[in-house]
Amino acid sequence: MIAAFIIMILLFGAAVSGNEKKLSSKQIAFSGVAIALATVASMIKLFQFPMGGAMTLFSMLFISLVGYWYGARAGITSAVAYGLVQLILEPYIINPLQPIVDYVLAFGALGLSGIFSDSKNGLVKGYIVGVVGRYFFAFLSGLIFFGTYAASYGFKGFFGPALYSLAYNGIYLGAEAALTLALLAIKPVRKAMARVKTMATA
């Protein structure tokens, strides 16, 4: 069922791609595999916070790969599909609008990795941009929907909710990003990623 949902989202993204080159069946297949790997990786949590958010084993990297392979449009489409899968599998909802920010916009921002798909060190640059984009929307969600918890964690005063959200989301996203960038700094890993891109785009 989840696999069918992923394929449906990817096909929809391909159908509305306008005048741009539409996604091929190979691109949809590779994107689907990346989403599946990211979903599995998201279940391997190195640590998890009580109100959502966890450091996972490279789940954001797998989603960022789609943008690195095929550009921002395909990347964002796949990242939104992944966010909706997360909403289905592990929903944490306290407000009707909060899932849009947390699951559609925040995860969708990981597809911004595609901005640097054709540049040197594009995966690293794109990954950083995607994580920053996710952090921005996670911060907004924390400020708007979870700010009332700030005082309980010692963040008081007018700027308390903002500082709370910056710290809360920065810890788990920053930790996973640091681990991923350390992995990508290993030369054989970079070469392997380049070979996978060649396979995905050939």
N, C-alpha and C positions, 0 to 999 in steps of 0.2 A: 504493500500500500504506500509506504513512504517512498519507495523507488518510483512508483507511478506518479506520485505527486511531484518529485524532483524533475522527472522527464517532462511533465506537463508545464511546469514553470519555465524550463529551458526552451521548450518548443514555443511557448508564448513569447518569450524574449526574442527568439529568432524571428517570429512572425511580425513583431512590431519594430523591427530594426530599421525601418524606413528605407532610405536610399543606400545605407551602408551595406556592405557585404553580409549576407545572412549566414548564420551559423550552419556549418555542414554537419552531417551525421557523425563524422569523426570528432568534431569539436564538441558536440553534445555529449558523446560518449566519454571523452576525456574529462569534460566538466562534471559529468555525473559521477565519475570515479573520484574526482577531487572532493566533491561534496560528501560522498560516502566515507572517504578516508578522514575528512575533517570531522564528520559526525562520530566516527569511532574514536578518534583522538580526543574529542570533546568529553567523552565518557571516562577518559583516563585523567583524573584530576589530581594534581600534585598538592593543591590545597583549595578549599572552597569557603567563601564567605557566607554568613547566615542569610543574607537578603539578596542572594544572587551574585553572580560573578565568581569566576574560578580561574586559577592558573592551570591550563591544560597542557597536554603533551603535543605542542605544535599544531593545534587545530587551526589557528589563524593563518599559519603558513600554507597549509593545504588549500585554503580558500583563496589566498593571495596568488597562488600559482595560476589560477584561471585567468586573472587579469594580466599576469606576466606573459602568459601564452597568447592570449587573443585580444587584449585591449580592454579599455575601461567598460564598454557597453556589456560585453560578455562577462566581465569580471563582476560588475554590479548585479547583473541578472542572476548569476550563480550565487553571489553572496546573499542576496535577498532570499533566494530559494533556501539556502542554508539556514538563514535566520528564521524562516517559517518552520523549517524542520525542528529547530531548537524550541520554537514556541509550542509545537505539538508534543515533543518528547519531554521537555523540562520547563513547563510554563511557570512563571512567577509573576502573577498579575495582582496589582493592588488598585489599579485605575483603568478605565476603559481605553484611555489614550496612551497609557504607558507602554503597551506592547508595540505600538507603532514606532516609538522612539527606541526602545530597547532591542526589538527583534528585527524590524524592517530597516530603520535608518542606521542604527549602530552596526549591525552585522553587514548591511548593504555597503557601508562605507569601506569595508575591507576590499571591495572591488575596485576602489580607486588605485589599487596597485597597478592597474592597466595603464595609467598615465605614463609610466616609464617602461612600457613593454619593449620598446625598440631602442632604449638607451643603454649605455655601458653601465654595468652593475644595476641593471633595471630591476632585478628581483629585490635586492636590498633596499633600493630607493623606494620602490613601490610598496614593499612591505611596511616600511616606516610610515609612509603617507597613509596607508590603509589603517594601521594601528592608531595613528594620531586621529584619523577620522572617526574611528570607533570610540576612541577615548573622549572626543568632543561630545558625541551624542550620549555616551554613558554618563558623562559629567552633567549634561543637561537633565537627563532622567533623574540622576541622583539629587540634583538641586531642586527640581520641580516636584518630584513625586516622593522622594525619600528624605527630603531636608528636615522633616519633623523629628527624625531620629538623631540629628546631629548633636543635640545637647546631651543625649544619653551617652555619647562617646567623648564628651568633654569639649566639643566644638560649640561654643556659646557666642552670643553677640550677633550683630548684624551680618557679619561675614561667615558665621559659623557653618551654615548649610553649604556654602560654596567651598569652604576649606575641607569640610567633611567629604563632599563628593569628589573633590580633587584627590584627596588622600585615599579614599575607599577604592575608587576605580583605578587610580594610578598604581596601587600596590600590585594587584593581580595582573593588570595589563602590562605594566612595566616589567614585572618579573618574567612573564612569558616572552615578551619582546626581547629582553636581554638574553634569555636562554636561546631563543631562535637566532638572533644575530650572532651569538657565539658559535652556533652550529654552522651558520652560513659563512663564517670566517674561515672554516676549515676548507682547504683547497680541494681535496677530493669530493667534498659535498657540493661545492660550487660547480665542479666539472660534471658531476652526476646530474645536477639540476639543468645544466646547459644541454646535456644529452637528452633528457626527458623533454625539454622544450623543442628540440629538433624533431623528436618522434611525434610530438603533439601537433606540430605545425607543418610537417613535411607533406 
